[in-house]
């Protein structure tokens, strides 16, 4: 799946100007691009750009360890759009996401990791995963939603769009499931921890109003 330059790693400096934050609410400019029958939704918050492309249902999942969502086979739950806050099962463990009301005040500090070798795969809400984009996986937040992530080691911040589930314990590292968020490679580069692999971060929910 090819992505346009608008979804490559963003290098321009970020500035929270008045047109971006209004009364504590972040403004997301939303546009639609249709190419060869495929519709791409493009969000822009300040200097950050996000491309949302629906993945073909036959694509493999970024996290194939998810057993079921809302009591249904994963692909069927995605097809029916029953993933935003639906409980899901991984390796026999049931995870129950927050409601949108609970999530709006979410703020947590902990370890972040990143993933970026799953190009051509589908996120848990049915979108095409773009390693160079600004997205994230979270175990409990509603998907999709936007959060601000700050690297507490260098104070750099980025706004990412949560559209996937994880991180989960791996067979090689059971403690990997203790990480609070898994960022795309593009987001990890923005926070400058892609070589280190993990970083201590603060994750904060932000309120977003879409404008077309």
C-alpha distance (Angstrom), angle and dihedral (degrees) to the residues before:
residue distance angle dihedral
X1 . . .
X2 3.78 . .
X3 3.77 121.6 .
X4 3.79 126.8 -160.8
X5 3.79 123.6 -116.5
X6 3.79 89.9 -97.2
X7 3.79 88.8 77.5
X8 3.77 97.8 47.1
X9 3.80 122.6 106.6
X10 3.79 108.9 -58.1
X11 3.80 112.4 -129.7
X12 3.80 101.9 170.0
X13 3.82 115.8 107.4
X14 3.80 115.0 -97.9
X15 3.79 119.4 -123.0
X16 3.81 123.6 -179.7
X17 3.79 96.0 -144.7
X18 3.80 124.6 177.4
X19 3.79 92.6 -96.7
X20 3.81 89.8 57.2
X21 3.81 99.4 48.0
X22 3.79 118.8 38.2
X23 3.78 117.6 176.8
X24 3.80 91.8 -24.1
X25 3.81 92.4 -49.9
X26 3.81 119.2 113.7
X27 3.80 115.0 -135.0
X28 3.80 116.6 -134.2
X29 3.79 115.7 -164.4
X30 3.80 108.1 -145.3
X31 3.80 125.8 -159.6
X32 3.79 135.8 165.2
X33 3.80 126.9 -132.5
X34 3.80 120.6 -169.7
X35 3.80 117.3 -160.8
X36 3.81 121.0 171.9
X37 3.77 92.8 -21.7
X38 3.81 94.3 -49.2
X39 3.80 117.6 115.3
X40 3.80 118.0 -146.0
X41 3.80 118.2 -166.7
X42 3.80 112.0 -148.8
X43 3.79 121.1 -160.4
X44 3.78 122.4 -169.9
X45 3.81 124.0 -168.4
X46 3.80 109.1 177.3
X47 3.81 106.9 -57.6
X48 3.81 93.4 -14.6
X49 3.80 120.4 98.6
X50 3.81 127.9 -167.2
X51 3.79 127.4 -171.9
X52 3.79 118.2 -159.2
X53 3.80 116.3 -161.3
X54 3.79 124.0 173.6
X55 3.80 109.6 -125.8
X56 3.80 122.6 -134.5
X57 3.80 107.1 -96.9
X58 3.81 91.3 -123.4
X59 3.81 92.7 63.4
X60 3.79 117.5 110.2
X61 3.81 118.0 -107.4
X62 3.79 122.3 -106.8
X63 3.82 85.7 -131.4
X64 3.79 107.5 36.1
X65 3.80 89.1 170.4
X66 3.82 89.1 80.8
X67 3.82 103.9 106.2
X68 3.80 100.7 -170.3
X69 3.80 143.4 -14.2
X70 3.81 122.0 -144.1
X71 3.79 88.6 -11.0
X72 3.80 92.3 -58.6
X73 3.80 134.0 104.6
X74 3.80 106.0 -85.0
X75 3.81 97.2 -113.2
X76 3.82 91.5 48.0
X77 3.82 91.4 51.7
X78 3.80 89.5 49.9
X79 3.81 91.2 47.9
X80 3.80 90.4 52.3
X81 3.82 93.5 44.8
X82 3.81 92.5 -120.0
X83 3.78 99.8 137.6
X84 3.82 110.4 86.8
X85 3.81 97.6 94.4
X86 3.79 100.4 -7.9
X87 3.82 119.7 136.5
X88 3.80 113.2 -112.7
X89 3.79 138.1 -171.1
X90 3.81 128.4 -128.3
X91 3.80 120.6 -180.0
X92 3.80 90.4 -20.0
X93 3.80 94.4 -50.4
X94 3.81 118.9 117.4
X95 3.82 117.8 -139.6
X96 3.80 120.5 -163.3
X97 3.83 114.8 -160.0
X98 3.80 123.8 -144.5
X99 3.77 122.1 -98.5
X100 3.83 116.2 -111.0
X101 3.81 88.0 -106.8
X102 3.81 91.8 54.7
X103 3.80 92.7 43.3
X104 3.80 96.8 54.5
X105 3.83 90.5 75.7
X106 3.79 95.5 40.5
X107 3.81 116.2 138.9
X108 3.81 124.8 157.1
X109 3.78 140.2 159.9
X110 3.78 123.6 -147.1
X111 3.78 144.3 100.8
X112 3.79 123.9 -36.1
X113 3.78 125.6 -162.1
X114 3.79 130.8 -178.3
X115 3.78 139.9 -132.2
X116 3.78 128.0 -160.8
X117 3.78 113.1 149.9
X118 3.80 96.6 83.4
X119 3.81 99.7 87.0
X120 3.79 109.7 150.9
X121 3.79 93.1 32.3
X122 3.80 133.9 109.1
X123 3.80 127.4 -112.6
X124 3.80 121.6 -133.0
X125 3.81 91.5 -92.8
X126 3.80 94.7 49.7
X127 3.81 101.8 -97.4
X128 3.78 127.7 133.7
X129 3.80 108.8 -102.4
X130 3.80 112.6 -125.7
X131 3.83 111.6 -166.8
X132 3.80 91.7 -161.4
X133 3.79 94.3 50.2
X134 3.80 129.0 89.6
X135 3.79 104.2 -101.1
X136 3.79 139.3 122.0
X137 3.77 146.5 -161.4
X138 3.80 121.3 -128.7
X139 3.79 130.6 176.4
X140 3.80 99.1 -141.9
X141 3.81 113.1 18.8
X142 3.82 119.6 100.0
X143 3.79 111.8 -100.8
X144 2.91 124.6 -98.0
X145 3.80 108.1 27.5
X146 3.81 137.8 124.9
X147 3.81 124.3 -112.7
X148 3.77 135.1 176.7
X149 3.81 114.7 -124.9
X150 3.81 120.7 -163.7
X151 3.79 123.7 -168.4
X152 3.82 101.5 -135.1
X153 3.79 90.9 -158.3
X154 3.82 96.8 61.2
X155 3.87 102.0 10.3
X156 3.82 92.7 -123.4
X157 3.80 115.1 146.3
X158 3.77 138.0 -161.9
X159 3.79 135.1 178.8
X160 3.79 113.0 -129.8
X161 3.77 134.6 -175.3
X162 3.81 112.6 -124.9
X163 3.81 107.3 -140.9
X164 3.81 104.7 145.0
X165 3.81 143.3 55.0
X166 3.81 125.6 -112.5
X167 2.93 170.0 1.0
X168 3.79 97.4 -151.6
X169 3.82 131.5 176.8
X170 3.80 110.4 -81.9
X171 3.79 127.8 -147.4
X172 3.79 88.3 -115.7
X173 3.81 97.3 45.6
X174 3.80 118.3 21.7
X175 3.81 91.1 -176.0
X176 3.81 91.6 61.9
X177 3.79 86.5 85.9
X178 3.81 89.1 66.4
X179 3.82 90.6 69.7
X180 3.77 111.4 105.3
X181 3.81 100.0 -145.5
X182 3.80 139.8 14.9
X183 3.80 112.8 -148.9
X184 3.78 129.6 -159.3
X185 3.80 115.7 -106.4
X186 3.81 89.3 -107.7
X187 3.80 91.3 57.4
X188 3.82 92.2 44.9
X189 3.80 88.9 54.3
X190 3.80 90.1 51.8
X191 3.81 88.5 54.0
X192 3.82 91.3 42.4
X193 3.79 99.1 -127.7
X194 3.82 101.3 107.1
X195 3.81 92.5 109.3
X196 3.79 93.8 46.1
X197 3.79 92.2 48.0
X198 3.81 98.4 -144.5
X199 3.80 136.1 41.8
X200 3.78 137.4 -178.9
X201 3.78 107.4 -108.5
X202 3.78 144.7 172.5
X203 3.80 116.0 -130.4
X204 3.81 118.1 -161.0
X205 3.78 130.2 179.9
X206 3.79 114.4 -126.3
X207 3.77 129.4 -161.3
X208 3.78 113.1 -120.2
X209 3.79 130.2 -166.5
X210 3.79 116.1 -163.5
X211 3.79 119.4 -138.0
X212 3.79 123.7 -174.8
